[in-house]
Amino acid sequence: MQLRVVTDQPWDVPADLLVVPVASPVTFDGGLGELDRRAGGELKSLVDFGDLNAKRYSTATASTGGLPARRLLLESIGDPATVDREVVVRVAATAERRLAGRAVRRLAFWLSPLADALGGDAAAVAGLVARGVLEGSYDPRTIYRDSVDSPMVVPDELILIAPGADAAALTTAAERGIVIAEGSALARTLSNRSSNDVSPEVLAEEARAIARKHDLWIDVIGPERATELGMGMFMAVGRGSDNPPRMILLRSGGEGELDALGRHLAIVGKGVCFDSGGISIKPSDRMEEMKMDKTGACTVIAAIATVARLAPGTPLLAVAPTVENMPGPHSTRPGDIVTALNGKKVDIINTDAEGRLILGDALSYAERLGATHLVDVATLTGAVGRALGNQVTGAFGTPQSFYDEVAAAGARAGERYWQLPLIEDYVSEMESWYGDLTNSGSPEGGLIKSGLFLREFVTRPWVHLDIASTGYYRKATAYAPRGATGASHATLVELALAGARAG
């Protein structure tokens, strides 16, 4: 997709389709009024007839009258006072998805209404719109099929229209947005691929290819070495499958090197390529979704590749503990006691609480490799969806200052997080007669207890992001298909790039 930024007025730009964001309530003054006048009143007619309503992401097409664009696409952005960066990405993605099956080679997008809603930050809007258009074109149906009905079509040219803006600055921002969108597509495709296609070893091979492409250091730890190192929790999960586990490590920059903010940042992602629950087997309903339990690992692998493209050499460590959680003659049993990498004795009450086990050893190992700040990303609990739904990622962190850094990166990325407390009173409910702590207990406060468990395996600033509800959608939306969403990928990229050195 070619990118072009123009500083002309939207009514002067030739295109196959011109996207016009429309705020609610609709007032035909300023640029929108002039666009309507030049289109022969078509826009006002659509609104008056009720073809475009005030609901955000609703769309309607119109003829263009005397405009050089062949067709208009009006899209409601709702109340401009509630437009944030996430909305901007989704507005752009919705416009792209509206074009499924249509021949649009030159797509023009008028940025001004969105820039006005974001306080005039046209460069930020350019990056978010370019990212949204490409993310909107993502179609998981093509992973395993040669042809699909109403296929998504990436336009040959994306024209961003920003009258009076700095074209060079907007171009730079838009190009950055496209790279982030391409990284998101990588994370989504890896996550969406089926479990008979992506085993721990296959994901390790994908990581090796990424390392070669982007000149990253890589190490892959197999079961024998993991056992020798003392990764008892990781192996407790991984030993139950015929597909052996892999601890995948990727690094940009030097070993232990600090970034411009004085951090050796580690991003750690849960990689359960299939989660049957192990001996504590899951119900069969929707078990096919458990191929998505590797989404955290796919996200961190894609994120370090994206950072390597945007700021090569930025110090960053990605750790992806990758397993299959299966019942079998070598599987861990409820009641087994295992020794974690940091020496803690863990009483495994529920083998379906496996993600926290592999993450615990991965976090400990990241610290051994020099990590000073850690963020883990995981489809960890069903409780987070019951608490927050599929639009908000639950988050824990300590100290507050580092959590605030991660939250700020999320705001720049246009991703929603809600901080949950780490309540000390719940720690006693995780005590074990036989070990230092259990991996599961009473369901009350289970979401908080998952964060408290992980905290036992970090000694440095740390944030946990539970994407179990936001990491994939069960049904399509106006702005995204079913399947993996790429949640938290952009946040991790923004967080890492905050420490990139100038030049």
C-alpha positions as CSV (number, residue, x, y, z in Angstrom):
1,M,0.0,0.0,0.0
2,Q,1.4,3.3,-1.1
3,L,1.0,6.3,1.3
4,R,0.5,9.9,0.4
5,V,-0.3,12.9,2.6
6,V,-1.9,15.9,0.9
7,T,-2.7,19.3,2.5
8,D,-5.4,20.2,0.0
9,Q,-9.1,20.4,0.9
10,P,-11.1,17.1,0.7
11,W,-13.2,18.4,-2.2
12,D,-10.1,18.8,-4.3
13,V,-8.6,15.3,-4.0
14,P,-9.3,12.6,-6.7
15,A,-9.9,9.2,-5.3
16,D,-12.0,6.1,-5.8
17,L,-13.5,6.7,-2.3
18,L,-13.4,9.6,0.1
19,V,-14.0,8.7,3.8
20,V,-15.8,11.5,5.7
21,P,-15.9,11.2,9.5
22,V,-19.0,12.8,10.8
23,A,-19.5,14.0,14.4
24,S,-22.8,13.8,16.2
25,P,-25.0,15.9,16.3
26,V,-24.3,16.6,12.6
27,T,-24.0,20.3,11.7
28,F,-23.4,21.2,8.1
29,D,-21.1,24.1,8.6
30,G,-17.3,24.5,8.0
31,G,-15.7,21.9,5.9
32,L,-18.5,19.4,6.1
33,G,-21.0,22.1,4.8
34,E,-18.7,22.9,1.9
35,L,-18.2,19.3,1.0
36,D,-22.0,18.8,1.1
37,R,-22.5,21.9,-1.1
38,R,-20.0,20.6,-3.7
39,A,-21.7,17.1,-3.6
40,G,-25.0,18.7,-4.5
41,G,-26.5,18.2,-1.0
42,E,-26.0,14.4,-1.0
43,L,-24.6,14.3,2.5
44,K,-27.4,16.3,4.1
45,S,-29.9,14.2,2.2
46,L,-28.4,11.0,3.6
47,V,-28.6,12.3,7.2
48,D,-32.2,13.7,6.8
49,F,-33.4,10.4,5.3
50,G,-31.9,8.5,8.2
51,D,-29.3,6.5,6.3
52,L,-26.5,7.7,8.7
53,N,-27.4,7.6,12.3
54,A,-25.6,8.9,15.4
55,K,-24.3,5.5,16.5
56,R,-20.6,5.3,16.4
57,Y,-19.1,3.3,13.4
58,S,-22.4,3.5,11.4
59,T,-21.7,4.1,7.7
60,A,-23.5,5.2,4.6
61,T,-22.3,5.8,1.0
62,A,-23.2,8.7,-1.2
63,S,-22.7,9.9,-4.8
64,T,-20.2,12.7,-5.1
65,G,-21.9,15.3,-7.4
66,G,-19.1,17.4,-8.8
67,L,-16.4,16.1,-6.5
68,P,-13.3,14.5,-8.0
69,A,-13.8,11.4,-5.7
70,R,-15.9,8.7,-7.3
71,R,-17.8,7.8,-4.1
72,L,-18.2,9.1,-0.5
73,L,-18.3,7.0,2.6
74,L,-19.7,8.8,5.6
75,E,-19.0,7.3,9.0
76,S,-20.3,8.5,12.4
77,I,-17.7,9.1,15.0
78,G,-20.4,9.8,17.7
79,D,-19.9,12.5,20.3
80,P,-16.5,14.1,19.5
81,A,-16.0,14.7,23.2
82,T,-15.7,11.0,23.7
83,V,-13.3,10.3,20.8
84,D,-10.0,8.9,21.9
85,R,-7.1,7.2,20.1
86,E,-8.7,3.8,20.2
87,V,-11.8,5.3,18.5
88,V,-9.7,6.8,15.8
89,V,-8.1,3.4,15.0
90,R,-11.5,1.8,15.0
91,V,-13.1,4.4,12.8
92,A,-10.4,3.8,10.2
93,A,-10.7,0.0,10.5
94,T,-14.4,0.2,10.1
95,A,-14.1,2.3,6.9
96,E,-11.7,-0.3,5.4
97,R,-13.9,-3.2,6.4
98,R,-16.9,-1.5,4.8
99,L,-15.1,-1.9,1.5
100,A,-15.0,-5.7,1.6
101,G,-15.4,-7.1,-1.9
102,R,-15.3,-3.7,-3.6
103,A,-12.7,-2.4,-6.0
104,V,-11.1,0.6,-4.3
105,R,-7.6,1.3,-5.5
106,R,-7.3,4.9,-4.2
107,L,-8.7,5.4,-0.7
108,A,-8.7,9.0,0.6
109,F,-9.4,9.8,4.3
110,W,-10.2,13.2,5.6
111,L,-8.4,13.6,8.9
112,S,-9.6,17.0,10.1
113,P,-12.8,15.9,11.9
114,L,-10.8,13.4,13.9
115,A,-7.9,15.7,14.5
116,D,-10.3,18.3,15.8
117,A,-11.7,15.7,18.3
118,L,-8.1,14.9,19.5
119,G,-7.2,18.6,20.1
120,G,-5.7,19.3,16.8
121,D,-3.0,16.5,16.8
122,A,-3.1,15.7,13.1
123,A,0.2,13.7,13.2
124,A,-1.2,11.4,15.9
125,V,-4.4,10.9,13.8
126,A,-2.4,10.2,10.7
127,G,-0.5,7.4,12.4
128,L,-3.7,6.0,14.0
129,V,-5.7,6.1,10.8
130,A,-3.0,4.5,8.7
131,R,-2.7,1.8,11.3
132,G,-6.5,1.4,11.5
133,V,-6.9,1.0,7.7
134,L,-4.3,-1.7,7.5
135,E,-5.6,-3.5,10.7
136,G,-9.1,-3.3,9.2
137,S,-8.0,-5.2,6.2
138,Y,-6.9,-8.2,8.2
139,D,-8.8,-11.3,7.3
140,P,-8.1,-14.6,9.1
141,R,-10.2,-16.6,6.7
142,T,-7.3,-16.5,4.2
143,I,-4.9,-18.3,6.5
144,Y,-6.1,-21.7,5.4
145,R,-8.3,-20.9,2.3
146,D,-7.3,-19.8,-1.2
147,S,-10.5,-17.8,-1.7
148,V,-13.3,-16.3,0.4
149,D,-16.5,-14.4,-0.2
150,S,-16.3,-10.6,-0.1
151,P,-12.5,-10.6,0.5
152,M,-10.8,-7.7,2.2
153,V,-8.8,-5.6,-0.3
154,V,-5.9,-3.4,0.7
155,P,-6.0,-0.2,-1.4
156,D,-3.1,0.4,-3.7
157,E,-2.9,3.9,-2.3
158,L,-4.0,5.5,0.9
159,I,-4.3,9.3,0.7
160,L,-4.5,11.2,4.0
161,I,-6.0,14.6,3.7
162,A,-5.0,17.2,6.3
163,P,-5.4,20.8,5.0
164,G,-2.7,23.1,6.2
165,A,-0.8,20.4,8.1
166,D,2.9,19.5,8.1
167,A,3.0,16.8,5.4
168,A,6.4,15.5,6.3
169,A,5.5,15.0,10.0
170,L,2.2,13.3,9.1
171,T,4.0,11.0,6.6
172,T,6.4,9.9,9.2
173,A,3.7,9.2,11.7
174,A,1.6,7.3,9.1
175,E,4.5,5.1,8.1
176,R,5.1,4.3,11.7
177,G,1.4,3.3,12.1
178,I,1.7,1.0,9.1
179,V,4.6,-0.8,10.6
180,I,2.7,-1.3,13.9
181,A,-0.3,-2.6,12.0
182,E,1.9,-5.1,10.1
183,G,3.3,-6.3,13.5
184,S,-0.3,-6.7,14.8
185,A,-1.1,-8.8,11.7
186,L,1.8,-11.1,12.5
187,A,0.6,-11.5,16.1
188,R,-2.9,-12.2,15.0
189,T,-2.0,-14.7,12.4
190,L,0.3,-16.7,14.7
191,S,-2.5,-16.6,17.3
192,N,-5.2,-17.7,14.9
193,R,-3.3,-20.6,13.5
194,S,-4.6,-24.0,14.6
195,S,-3.0,-26.2,17.2
196,N,-2.2,-29.0,14.8
197,D,-0.3,-26.3,12.8
198,V,1.5,-24.5,15.5
199,S,3.2,-26.6,18.2
200,P,5.8,-25.2,20.6
201,E,8.6,-26.2,18.2
202,V,6.8,-24.6,15.2
203,L,6.4,-21.3,17.2
204,A,10.1,-21.5,18.0
205,E,10.9,-21.9,14.3
206,E,8.7,-18.9,13.5
207,A,10.7,-17.0,16.1
208,R,14.0,-18.1,14.6
209,A,12.9,-16.8,11.2
210,I,12.0,-13.5,12.8
211,A,15.3,-13.3,14.5
212,R,17.2,-13.9,11.2
213,K,15.1,-11.3,9.4
214,H,15.6,-8.6,12.1
215,D,19.1,-9.5,13.3
216,L,17.9,-10.5,16.8
217,W,19.7,-12.7,19.3
218,I,17.7,-15.9,19.9
219,D,17.9,-18.8,22.3
220,V,15.4,-21.7,22.5
221,I,15.4,-23.8,25.7
222,G,14.2,-27.4,25.3
223,P,13.0,-29.7,28.1
224,E,16.3,-31.2,29.1
225,R,17.9,-27.8,29.6
226,A,14.8,-26.4,31.3
227,T,15.0,-29.3,33.7
228,E,18.7,-28.7,34.4
229,L,18.0,-25.0,35.0
230,G,15.3,-25.8,37.5
231,M,12.2,-24.6,35.7
232,G,10.0,-26.9,37.6
233,M,6.7,-25.0,36.9
234,F,7.4,-24.7,33.2
235,M,8.1,-28.4,32.9
236,A,5.1,-29.4,35.1
237,V,2.9,-28.1,32.3
238,G,5.0,-29.0,29.3
239,R,5.8,-32.6,30.1
240,G,2.3,-33.8,29.5
241,S,2.3,-33.5,25.8
242,D,4.0,-35.4,23.0
243,N,5.0,-32.0,21.6
244,P,7.8,-30.9,23.9
245,P,7.9,-27.4,25.4
246,R,10.1,-24.6,24.3
247,M,11.2,-21.5,26.2
248,I,11.7,-18.9,23.4
249,L,14.1,-16.0,24.1
250,L,14.6,-13.0,21.7
251,R,16.7,-10.0,22.3
252,S,17.6,-6.7,20.6
253,G,20.5,-4.7,21.8
254,G,23.3,-6.1,24.0
255,E,23.0,-8.5,26.9
256,G,21.9,-6.5,29.9
257,E,22.1,-3.2,27.9
258,L,20.0,-0.4,29.3
259,D,17.8,1.8,27.1
260,A,17.5,5.6,27.2
261,L,15.2,5.4,30.3
262,G,17.7,3.2,32.2
263,R,15.7,0.0,31.7
264,H,16.4,-3.5,30.4
265,L,12.8,-4.1,29.5
266,A,11.5,-7.7,29.2
267,I,8.1,-8.5,27.7
268,V,6.9,-12.0,28.6
269,G,4.0,-13.8,26.9
270,K,2.1,-16.9,27.8
271,G,2.4,-19.5,25.0
272,V,0.0,-22.4,25.6
273,C,-0.4,-23.7,22.0
274,F,-3.4,-25.7,23.2
275,D,-5.0,-25.8,26.6
276,S,-7.1,-28.9,27.4
277,G,-6.8,-28.1,31.1
278,G,-4.6,-31.1,31.6
279,I,-5.8,-33.6,34.2
280,S,-8.2,-30.9,35.4
281,I,-9.7,-31.1,31.9
282,K,-11.9,-28.3,30.6
283,P,-15.6,-28.8,29.5
284,S,-15.8,-29.5,25.7
285,D,-17.9,-26.3,25.0
286,R,-15.7,-23.9,23.1
287,M,-12.6,-25.9,23.8
288,E,-11.6,-25.2,20.2
289,E,-10.8,-21.6,21.3
290,M,-7.9,-22.9,23.4
291,K,-5.7,-22.6,20.3
292,M,-5.8,-18.9,21.3
293,D,-4.1,-19.6,24.6
294,K,-0.7,-18.8,22.9
295,T,-1.8,-15.3,22.1
296,G,0.5,-13.7,24.7
297,A,3.6,-15.4,23.3
298,C,2.6,-14.4,19.7
299,T,2.2,-10.8,20.9
300,V,5.6,-10.4,22.4
301,I,7.3,-12.2,19.5
302,A,5.6,-9.8,17.1
303,A,6.3,-6.8,19.3
304,I,10.0,-7.2,19.4
305,A,10.0,-7.6,15.6
306,T,8.1,-4.4,15.3
307,V,10.4,-2.5,17.6
308,A,13.4,-3.9,15.6
309,R,11.9,-2.4,12.5
310,L,11.1,1.0,14.0
311,A,14.2,1.5,16.2
312,P,16.9,-1.2,15.5
313,G,19.1,-2.0,18.5
314,T,16.7,-0.8,21.1
315,P,17.4,-2.9,24.2
316,L,14.5,-5.3,24.7
317,L,14.1,-8.9,25.8
318,A,11.1,-11.1,24.7
319,V,10.4,-14.3,26.6
320,A,7.8,-16.8,25.3
321,P,7.3,-19.9,27.5
322,T,5.6,-22.2,25.0
323,V,3.8,-25.5,25.9
324,E,0.8,-27.7,25.3
325,N,-1.3,-28.5,28.4
326,M,-2.5,-32.0,27.8
327,P,-3.6,-35.0,29.9
328,G,-1.4,-38.1,29.6
329,P,0.8,-40.5,31.4
330,H,3.4,-37.9,32.1
331,S,1.1,-35.1,33.0
332,T,1.2,-33.3,36.3
333,R,-1.5,-34.3,38.8
334,P,-3.5,-32.2,41.2
335,G,-1.6,-32.3,44.5
336,D,1.8,-32.5,42.9
337,I,4.5,-30.3,44.5
338,V,7.0,-28.7,42.1
339,T,9.9,-26.4,42.6
340,A,9.9,-23.1,40.7
341,L,13.0,-21.6,39.2
342,N,13.2,-19.1,42.1
343,G,13.1,-22.0,44.6
344,K,9.5,-21.7,45.7
345,K,7.6,-24.9,46.3
346,V,4.2,-24.8,44.5
347,D,1.3,-27.0,45.3
348,I,-0.6,-27.6,42.1
349,I,-4.3,-27.8,43.0
350,N,-5.6,-27.3,39.5
351,T,-3.7,-28.2,36.3
352,D,-5.9,-25.8,34.4
353,A,-4.3,-22.9,36.2
354,E,-1.2,-23.5,34.1
355,G,-0.5,-20.1,32.5
356,R,0.7,-18.6,35.8
357,L,3.1,-21.6,36.2
358,I,4.9,-21.1,33.0
359,L,4.9,-17.3,33.3
360,G,6.4,-17.5,36.8
361,D,9.5,-19.4,35.6
362,A,9.7,-17.1,32.6
363,L,9.6,-14.0,34.7
364,S,12.3,-15.4,37.0
365,Y,14.5,-16.3,34.0
366,A,14.0,-12.9,32.5
367,E,15.4,-11.3,35.6
368,R,18.4,-13.7,35.5
369,L,19.0,-12.4,32.0
370,G,19.2,-8.8,33.3
371,A,15.7,-7.5,33.1
372,T,15.1,-4.5,35.2
373,H,11.5,-4.0,34.3
374,L,9.0,-6.7,33.2
375,V,5.6,-6.8,31.5
376,D,3.8,-10.1,31.0
377,V,0.9,-10.5,28.6
378,A,-1.4,-13.5,29.0
379,T,-4.8,-15.0,28.2
380,L,-4.8,-15.9,31.9
381,T,-8.3,-15.9,33.4
382,G,-12.0,-16.2,32.4
383,A,-12.7,-13.9,35.4
384,V,-11.3,-10.9,33.7
385,G,-13.9,-11.1,31.0
386,R,-16.7,-11.5,33.5
387,A,-15.4,-8.4,35.3
388,L,-14.5,-6.1,32.4
389,G,-16.0,-7.6,29.2
390,N,-14.1,-7.8,25.9
391,Q,-13.3,-4.1,25.6
392,V,-11.0,-3.5,28.5
393,T,-7.8,-5.4,29.5
394,G,-7.3,-6.0,33.2
395,A,-3.9,-5.0,34.6
396,F,-1.9,-5.3,37.8
397,G,1.4,-3.7,38.6
398,T,4.0,-2.7,41.1
399,P,5.3,-0.1,41.8
400,Q,2.7,2.4,40.8
401,S,5.2,4.5,38.9
402,F,6.0,1.7,36.5
403,Y,2.4,0.8,36.0
404,D,1.7,4.4,35.1
405,E,4.4,4.2,32.4
406,V,2.7,1.1,30.9
407,A,-0.7,2.8,31.1
408,A,0.7,5.9,29.4
409,A,2.1,3.6,26.6
410,G,-1.4,2.1,26.3
411,A,-3.0,5.5,26.0
412,R,-0.6,6.4,23.2
413,A,-1.4,3.1,21.5
414,G,-5.1,3.6,21.8
415,E,-5.7,0.6,24.0
416,R,-7.8,0.4,27.2
417,Y,-6.6,-0.9,30.6
418,W,-8.1,-1.0,34.0
419,Q,-5.9,-1.4,37.0
420,L,-6.9,-4.0,39.6
421,P,-5.6,-4.1,43.1
422,L,-3.1,-6.6,44.6
423,I,-4.9,-7.2,47.9
424,E,-2.5,-8.5,50.5
425,D,-5.3,-10.1,52.5
426,Y,-5.8,-12.7,49.7
427,V,-2.3,-14.0,50.0
428,S,-3.2,-16.2,53.0
429,E,-5.9,-17.9,50.9
430,M,-3.1,-19.2,48.6
431,E,-1.2,-20.9,51.4
432,S,-0.4,-24.6,51.1
433,W,0.0,-27.3,53.8
434,Y,2.8,-28.8,51.8
435,G,4.5,-26.0,49.8
436,D,4.9,-22.2,49.8
437,L,1.8,-21.5,47.9
438,T,-0.9,-23.1,45.8
439,N,-1.5,-22.3,42.1
440,S,-5.3,-22.1,42.6
441,G,-7.8,-21.9,45.4
442,S,-11.3,-20.6,46.0
443,P,-12.9,-18.7,43.1
444,E,-13.6,-15.6,45.2
445,G,-11.1,-13.0,44.1
446,G,-9.6,-15.4,41.6
447,L,-8.6,-12.6,39.2
448,I,-6.7,-10.8,41.9
449,K,-5.1,-14.1,43.2
450,S,-3.7,-14.7,39.7
451,G,-1.8,-11.4,39.9
452,L,-0.7,-12.2,43.4
453,F,0.7,-15.5,42.3
454,L,2.7,-14.0,39.5
455,R,4.1,-11.3,41.9
456,E,5.8,-14.1,43.8
457,F,8.2,-14.6,40.9
458,V,9.4,-11.0,40.3
459,T,11.6,-8.7,42.3
460,R,11.7,-5.8,39.9
461,P,9.1,-3.4,38.6
462,W,6.4,-5.5,36.9
463,V,3.1,-5.2,35.2
464,H,0.7,-8.0,34.3
465,L,-1.8,-7.6,31.4
466,D,-4.6,-10.2,31.3
467,I,-5.9,-10.2,27.7
468,A,-8.1,-13.3,28.1
469,S,-11.2,-11.3,27.0
470,T,-9.6,-8.7,24.7
471,G,-7.1,-11.0,22.9
472,Y,-9.8,-12.5,20.6
473,Y,-13.4,-11.9,19.6
474,R,-16.0,-14.6,19.4
475,K,-17.9,-12.7,16.8
476,A,-17.1,-10.0,14.2
477,T,-17.5,-6.3,15.0
478,A,-17.7,-3.3,12.6
479,Y,-13.9,-2.8,13.0
480,A,-12.6,-6.4,13.4
481,P,-13.3,-10.0,12.3
482,R,-13.6,-12.9,14.6
483,G,-10.4,-14.2,16.1
484,A,-7.3,-12.6,17.5
485,T,-7.3,-8.9,17.9
486,G,-3.6,-8.1,18.4
487,A,-4.4,-6.6,21.8
488,S,-1.5,-5.1,23.7
489,H,0.9,-5.4,20.8
490,A,0.9,-1.6,20.1
491,T,1.2,-0.9,23.9
492,L,4.3,-3.0,24.2
493,V,5.8,-1.3,21.1
494,E,5.1,2.1,22.5
495,L,6.5,1.2,25.8
496,A,9.7,-0.1,24.3
497,L,10.1,2.8,21.9
498,A,9.9,5.3,24.8
499,G,13.4,4.0,25.6
500,A,14.8,4.2,22.1
501,R,17.8,6.4,21.6
502,A,17.6,9.3,19.2
503,G,19.5,8.9,16.0
